[in-house]
Amino acid sequence: MFKALKYLKLIGLFQNSKKAYKEHTGKDRPAFLSRRFMGAIVLLVGTALSIHLGVKIDSNIFANIADSADKMVGAGIVLYGAIMEIVGIVKRERKE
């Protein structure tokens, strides 16, 4: 089991841990090496830390999020467009 922990880095970098594990061991990847499982673990740890540290979420926080949702969506669209532009330029440069 501890040998499988070296694949956690691949999961953290959103790379294909399933393929690397299969190439290395010849076996199917265990369930605990999936991105979904690790995401659930991170979510549980974050929730436990929030509760332990006394983070309170009240209606004012949700009101602020709702008020700034349009700005967040706009910023997300701009970031997505910028990333797509950069990826396109890099791919074009590699072709040439």
ABEGO torsion letter per residue (X at the ends): XAAAAAAAAAAAAGBBAAAAAAAAAGBBBBAAABAAAAAAAAAAAAAAAAAAAGBBBBAAAAAAAAAAAAAAAAAAAAAAAAAAAAAAAAAAAAAX
